[in-house]
Amino acid sequence: MSKKNKKILVIVLFVIIVIGVAWLLYFVFFRKAPVPPEEIIPPTEEITPPHLPVTRDDWEKMTIEQRIQEGLPATEWIEEEEELAPPLAEMIVPQIDEIAQGGRTWITPISDDPVKGATLSSDGMSNFYYDEQSGHFYEIDNLGNKKLLTDQIFYDVENINWAPTKEKAIIEYPDGFKVMYDFSKEKQYTLPKNWQEFSWDSGGDRIVFKSMSQYPENTWLAVAGSDGSQAKPIEHMGDNADKVIVSWSPNGQVAAFSATGNPRGTWEQEILLIGQHQENFKSLVIDGRGFEPKWSPYGDKIVYSVYSDNSDYQPRLYIVDAQGESIGKNKINVNLATWAHKCTFNNSGAFLYCAVPEELPEGAGLIPELAENSRDDFYKINAFTGEITFLAEGAMGGYNVKDIYLSSDEQYLYFVDKNTERLRSLKLK
């Protein structure tokens, strides 16, 4: 290497050494200590500690930090009055009465099986009825205990018409065959097929009926002994047989009603009362059509139902005197929408007990089938004043009532439910 090159190299090295020494001096004596970078903590969502139970056992399992977070005593458990949960609301149970007193009332089943021709028995407390399945007649008490009335079997009975004494009944079959059966003697008597629509006298010894014929001149209202003997005509019906209602009054004066009086307009009728001896009884003037009567126990009054345009063609009840010179007097418009066959008098005739549909469609008087799905409430009516008392609403949905009658002590109101044909009772006292 030449001297010139060596001299240049020495100069470069010297410069490098000077710069290095200068940097070293600066680093040691003059440079500020570096500030460490600020620690960056990533943001986190605020976490709410879970709700912890506050029983003493659970408190003891907590850490002090958990107790503080929960706002509980940190080191010592403090007994607090336990907060009682609010009492459960008492279940509201609808009040159902055992005895009819104007509210929902229990209806008691008497028979387990369907019945036909149910009626109050001769003792005034139990019931007689026909059982279609066995063909037997039974007596059944209020507790459902039953016994045979007779060993004789009656097959396929269509209709039963009991004498007031309940010792006899006229039994009719679908083919028109009819017998009068005497349960006290266990003996039956055959009646003519052309005898129809029977009614008994109060003693159960005689019957009144329609003697029908295809010839109007041979169609008569007639009477006979209960066994069919000593028959005699009492009134010629001719072409008006369908206008005659056979109904022997308890006092024996009237044998039938006839809607053959003088015309009185669209919604008025004159009803004639027919006796056994051509009596000239006063007539009844009724306020509608569809006349359906029922006698009081002494025959001094009747309750009847009729319909008209003023009642939306629904049946309405009336009570009127029906004996002697008082016939047609003291008429009471009860203003209940039901039929007379849904009513029964008490023993004295002072009160009337009726099943009244809760709702009736318009025209039910004209077409009774419209009321087949109705449900009945029960009312008591004063037969002299017309005062109405609401007795009961049948519990468990109610019933469609037929064959209604009262026990002799007026403690039970018996009826057959039309939908099930079962015998039931409503307790009145």
CORRAQUI-V779084 format. One record per residue. RES is the residue in one letter. PHI is phi in degrees with one decimal (none if undefined). Layout:
res=RES phi=PHI
res=RES phi=PHI
//
This chain:
res=M phi=none
res=S phi=-79.9
res=K phi=-62.5
res=K phi=-66.6
res=N phi=-68.1
res=K phi=-62.7
res=K phi=-64.5
res=I phi=-66.6
res=L phi=-62.6
res=V phi=-62.3
res=I phi=-62.3
res=V phi=-65.0
res=L phi=-61.2
res=F phi=-61.5
res=V phi=-62.3
res=I phi=-63.7
res=I phi=-67.1
res=V phi=-62.9
res=I phi=-63.1
res=G phi=-63.7
res=V phi=-65.6
res=A phi=-64.6
res=W phi=-63.3
res=L phi=-63.8
res=L phi=-62.3
res=Y phi=-63.6
res=F phi=-63.0
res=V phi=-80.3
res=F phi=-107.3
res=F phi=-113.1
res=R phi=-73.1
res=K phi=-72.4
res=A phi=-65.1
res=P phi=-65.6
res=V phi=-83.2
res=P phi=-64.3
res=P phi=-62.2
res=E phi=-66.7
res=E phi=-67.5
res=I phi=-96.1
res=I phi=-98.8
res=P phi=-61.0
res=P phi=-63.5
res=T phi=-124.3
res=E phi=-72.8
res=E phi=-67.5
res=I phi=-103.4
res=T phi=-83.5
res=P phi=-60.4
res=P phi=-61.9
res=H phi=-68.9
res=L phi=-103.5
res=P phi=-64.6
res=V phi=-121.2
res=T phi=-73.6
res=R phi=-63.3
res=D phi=-61.9
res=D phi=-71.6
res=W phi=-60.3
res=E phi=-67.4
res=K phi=-84.9
res=M phi=-80.8
res=T phi=-80.8
res=I phi=-60.1
res=E phi=-63.6
res=Q phi=-66.2
res=R phi=-62.6
res=I phi=-63.4
res=Q phi=-60.9
res=E phi=-87.8
res=G phi=72.4
res=L phi=-102.8
res=P phi=-55.8
res=A phi=-77.1
res=T phi=-123.8
res=E phi=-137.3
res=W phi=-76.5
res=I phi=-110.9
res=E phi=-66.1
res=E phi=-123.9
res=E phi=-61.8
res=E phi=-68.0
res=E phi=-76.9
res=L phi=-77.1
res=A phi=-66.9
res=P phi=-60.4
res=P phi=-61.1
res=L phi=-63.2
res=A phi=-60.7
res=E phi=-63.7
res=M phi=-68.3
res=I phi=-86.7
res=V phi=-99.9
res=P phi=-57.8
res=Q phi=-75.0
res=I phi=-121.3
res=D phi=-87.1
res=E phi=-79.6
res=I phi=-117.5
res=A phi=-62.9
res=Q phi=-146.6
res=G phi=99.2
res=G phi=-135.5
res=R phi=-68.7
res=T phi=-135.7
res=W phi=-66.1
res=I phi=-105.3
res=T phi=-94.7
res=P phi=-73.3
res=I phi=-103.5
res=S phi=-106.9
res=D phi=-83.4
res=D phi=-111.4
res=P phi=-60.2
res=V phi=-124.4
res=K phi=-137.7
res=G phi=64.6
res=A phi=-65.4
res=T phi=-155.8
res=L phi=-68.8
res=S phi=-75.8
res=S phi=-67.8
res=D phi=-83.2
res=G phi=78.9
res=M phi=-125.7
res=S phi=-87.9
res=N phi=-132.5
res=F phi=-107.7
res=Y phi=-162.0
res=Y phi=-106.9
res=D phi=-103.5
res=E phi=-65.6
res=Q phi=-67.5
res=S phi=-93.6
res=G phi=78.7
res=H phi=-103.5
res=F phi=-98.4
res=Y phi=-126.8
res=E phi=-110.2
res=I phi=-134.6
res=D phi=-93.3
res=N phi=-69.5
res=L phi=-96.3
res=G phi=92.2
res=N phi=-76.7
res=K phi=-130.3
res=K phi=-148.7
res=L phi=-69.4
res=L phi=-84.2
res=T phi=-156.5
res=D phi=-76.8
res=Q phi=-67.4
res=I phi=-102.2
res=F phi=-120.0
res=Y phi=-88.7
res=D phi=56.6
res=V phi=-72.7
res=E phi=-98.0
res=N phi=-149.2
res=I phi=-128.3
res=N phi=-124.1
res=W phi=-83.8
res=A phi=-71.8
res=P phi=-57.2
res=T phi=-78.1
res=K phi=67.2
res=E phi=-87.6
res=K phi=-134.1
res=A phi=-154.7
res=I phi=-92.9
res=I phi=-111.9
res=E phi=-115.8
res=Y phi=-116.4
res=P phi=-59.4
res=D phi=-84.6
res=G phi=92.6
res=F phi=-69.0
res=K phi=-136.8
res=V phi=-136.2
res=M phi=-104.4
res=Y phi=-109.1
res=D phi=-98.7
res=F phi=-70.6
res=S phi=-70.0
res=K phi=-104.2
res=E phi=51.2
res=K phi=-139.2
res=Q phi=-120.5
res=Y phi=-130.6
res=T phi=-82.0
res=L phi=-110.4
res=P phi=-60.1
res=K phi=-65.9
res=N phi=-83.2
res=W phi=-84.7
res=Q phi=-140.2
res=E phi=55.6
res=F phi=-85.4
res=S phi=-144.8
res=W phi=-97.6
res=D phi=-78.2
res=S phi=-64.0
res=G phi=-88.8
res=G phi=74.6
res=D phi=-100.5
res=R phi=-134.0
res=I phi=-130.8
res=V phi=-115.5
res=F phi=-161.5
res=K phi=-97.5
res=S phi=-96.0
res=M phi=-94.4
res=S phi=-154.5
res=Q phi=-72.1
res=Y phi=-107.3
res=P phi=-54.1
res=E phi=-66.8
res=N phi=-108.0
res=T phi=-98.9
res=W phi=-134.1
res=L phi=-86.3
res=A phi=-141.1
res=V phi=-127.2
res=A phi=-160.6
res=G phi=-67.8
res=S phi=-62.9
res=D phi=-90.8
res=G phi=93.1
res=S phi=-83.3
res=Q phi=55.6
res=A phi=-72.6
res=K phi=-152.1
res=P phi=-76.5
res=I phi=-123.2
res=E phi=-156.9
res=H phi=-77.3
res=M phi=-98.4
res=G phi=56.8
res=D phi=-84.8
res=N phi=-102.6
res=A phi=-58.8
res=D phi=-72.9
res=K phi=-97.6
res=V phi=-104.4
res=I phi=-111.5
res=V phi=-75.9
res=S phi=-162.5
res=W phi=-77.5
res=S phi=-70.9
res=P phi=-58.6
res=N phi=-86.9
res=G phi=80.3
res=Q phi=-78.6
res=V phi=-110.3
res=A phi=-104.1
res=A phi=-164.7
res=F phi=-110.1
res=S phi=-137.1
res=A phi=-86.3
res=T phi=-122.2
res=G phi=-74.7
res=N phi=-65.4
res=P phi=-59.8
res=R phi=-133.7
res=G phi=112.6
res=T phi=-62.8
res=W phi=-115.2
res=E phi=-129.5
res=Q phi=-136.1
res=E phi=-103.1
res=I phi=-101.1
res=L phi=-90.0
res=L phi=-102.6
res=I phi=-104.2
res=G phi=-100.0
res=Q phi=-84.3
res=H phi=-127.4
res=Q phi=61.3
res=E phi=-63.8
res=N phi=-104.3
res=F phi=-72.2
res=K phi=-64.3
res=S phi=-96.4
res=L phi=-105.0
res=V phi=-106.9
res=I phi=-111.3
res=D phi=-105.1
res=G phi=160.6
res=R phi=-118.9
res=G phi=73.8
res=F phi=-56.4
res=E phi=-135.0
res=P phi=-103.4
res=K phi=-147.9
res=W phi=-80.2
res=S phi=-75.7
res=P phi=-58.0
res=Y phi=-103.8
res=G phi=74.3
res=D phi=-90.6
res=K phi=-140.1
res=I phi=-131.8
res=V phi=-106.3
res=Y phi=-139.2
res=S phi=-122.0
res=V phi=-145.1
res=Y phi=-123.2
res=S phi=-157.6
res=D phi=-68.9
res=N phi=-72.2
res=S phi=-112.3
res=D phi=56.6
res=Y phi=61.0
res=Q phi=-98.3
res=P phi=-69.7
res=R phi=-130.1
res=L phi=-90.2
res=Y phi=-135.8
res=I phi=-121.6
res=V phi=-148.8
res=D phi=-67.2
res=A phi=-144.1
res=Q phi=-136.8
res=G phi=56.5
res=E phi=-72.9
res=S phi=-89.7
res=I phi=-56.2
res=G phi=89.7
res=K phi=-89.8
res=N phi=54.0
res=K phi=-72.8
res=I phi=-120.8
res=N phi=-87.1
res=V phi=-71.1
res=N phi=61.9
res=L phi=-116.0
res=A phi=-89.0
res=T phi=-158.7
res=W phi=-104.6
res=A phi=-63.0
res=H phi=-70.1
res=K phi=-93.6
res=C phi=-125.3
res=T phi=-148.5
res=F phi=-82.7
res=N phi=-79.3
res=N phi=-60.8
res=S phi=-84.4
res=G phi=80.7
res=A phi=-79.9
res=F phi=-131.7
res=L phi=-124.3
res=Y phi=-109.8
res=C phi=-131.6
res=A phi=-95.1
res=V phi=-123.4
res=P phi=-56.6
res=E phi=-62.4
res=E phi=-140.7
res=L phi=-127.9
res=P phi=-71.0
res=E phi=-60.1
res=G phi=91.6
res=A phi=-65.8
res=G phi=-68.5
res=L phi=-76.6
res=I phi=-127.3
res=P phi=-58.7
res=E phi=-60.9
res=L phi=-65.2
res=A phi=-100.3
res=E phi=-63.4
res=N phi=-100.0
res=S phi=-75.0
res=R phi=-123.4
res=D phi=-103.1
res=D phi=-100.0
res=F phi=-120.4
res=Y phi=-130.8
res=K phi=-120.2
res=I phi=-122.5
res=N phi=-74.3
res=A phi=-71.6
res=F phi=-102.1
res=T phi=-111.1
res=G phi=81.8
res=E phi=-62.1
res=I phi=-107.6
res=T phi=-122.0
res=F phi=-77.4
res=L phi=-91.4
res=A phi=-165.4
res=E phi=-109.5
res=G phi=-63.9
res=A phi=-72.2
res=M phi=61.7
res=G phi=100.7
res=G phi=82.1
res=Y phi=-141.7
res=N phi=-98.9
res=V phi=-91.0
res=K phi=-145.6
res=D phi=49.4
res=I phi=-92.4
res=Y phi=-159.2
res=L phi=-116.1
res=S phi=-66.7
res=S phi=-63.5
res=D phi=-89.6
res=E phi=59.2
res=Q phi=-90.7
res=Y phi=-128.1
res=L phi=-106.6
res=Y phi=-95.4
res=F phi=-159.9
res=V phi=-104.8
res=D phi=-77.0
res=K phi=-62.9
res=N phi=-75.3
res=T phi=-108.5
res=E phi=61.7
res=R phi=-101.7
res=L phi=-83.3
res=R phi=-138.7
res=S phi=-141.0
res=L phi=-118.7
res=K phi=-81.8
res=L phi=-100.0
res=K phi=-163.6
//
